[in-house]
Amino acid sequence: MTNELRRMPAEPRMFTAHVVRTRRLSPSFQRVTVAGPDLADFEYQGLDHWFRLFLPTLPGRPLRLPRVEGRSWWQPYLDIPEDVRPHCSNYTVAAVRHGAGVDDLTELDVDVVLHDDEAGELCGAVALWATTCGPGDPLALLDQGVLFDPPEDAGEVVLVGDETGMPGLRGIVRDLPAGTRGRVLVEVPRSEDVEEWAAPEGLDVVWLPRDGRAGRPGELALATLREGPAPRPDAYACVVGESALATGGRRWLVGEGLSKERIFFSGYYRVDAG
């Protein structure tokens, strides 16, 4: 795995902001646009630039934030009393528009996956926030930089993800050099979630909607990866999403001869196999 710290800010900054608007992109994705004076200094690097999202414990409550010193924030976060400790989740920047909002404020888009529980009800703190928040609601973002970090000699890229990895893969594909070759496998819950991406001519983007297919998220993407060609020895791979997809994808790539140092993988969440 490449060094995750190499493209992370040495002094990550906490940015405060507020909600501007929210809208449904597709059945499985909600876009929340946020803005604020702080974001004028947000140095967006494109690709899969990510951040830690902090939200109040409940709507209407003050947002209490941890002290950030260098890359240290976790212990101060735990030191906040549980009843006022903010919710924290990791998200990818979908887009940044400097000076494009009301009063020339910088706007930043966050795409949130909408999951249902076994009863068919929307679940997850951020999903509930994304679909119910309103203009002026507070939040904060702790900048974490970029994870996608291919070596200079990468002859192709192999990108694989489920819906939770889709926003990051979108940014990577958008920002890849024109001559990039390889393939991208993107699993999403429904056909209506499929997007049109502008990609380098040599990059094959394959959408894999489950459309009610039984099984855990990521299984379809993993099976498709295994059924495809082996990676070139000089490839760089990125496999993200449900834990079994990330670890299974890495295992297959290594088994097909790709060095572990040329693979970035991350399990964003875990689904109970039972």
C-alpha positions, 0 to 999 in steps of 0.5 A: 500500500502506498503511504497514506500520509504522503499527500496528507497536510502536515497541519490539517485545518478544521474549516467551519461552514454551513449548509446552503442547499441539498438535493437528490442526485439519484435514488441512492445519492444526496448532494449537500452544498455547504459554504462559509468564509473559512472555505476560501482557504481550502486548497482543493487538490482534486482526485479523491480529496477527502475530509472528516465531517463533523456534525452536531449531535442533534439538529439545533444543538451547538457544534462543539469541535476538538482541538487540532494540533498538527495531525492530532485531533482524535484524543481531544475528540474523545475528551469531549463529553459524549452527550455533546461530542459531534458525529464524525464521518469520512467523506470525499469532496465532490466539487469546490467553487471558489467565490461562486456562492452568495456573498462570493463565498466558496461552495463545496459539494458533498455526496452522501450515500442513502442506505435503508435498514431492513425495514426499508427506512433510511438509516445512518446519521449522515444520510438522515442529516443530508436529507433533513438539513436546511440552510444555515445548519452548521458543520465542520470539515477537517482537511485530510488531503488526497489518497490516490497516489500512483507511482510515476511509472504506472502503466495502467490504473485499476479502480474498483469501488461500490457506492461509498467509493463512487464519489472518490472514483469520480474525482480520480477519473475526472482528473487523470491525465489524458493518456491514462489507460486501464479500467474502472469498475463502479458498483451502485445500488440501481441503474438510476444511479449510473452517471456519465463520466468524461474519461481518458480514451484508454480508460474503460469505465464499467457500471455495475448496478445491483438492481435488487440482486441478492448479496452484500454490496461489493460482491458484484464489483469483486466478481467482475474484477476477478473475471477480468484480465490480470493487471500489468506488473506496472499497474496501480490499483485502488480498491475501496468500499465495503470491507470484503471488496477492499480486502478481496480485491487486494488479495486477487490483485496480489495473487495475479502478480501486482506488488502490494506497494502498488495497491491502495485499498480501504474498507469504508464499512463492513456488512454483516455476512449473516 
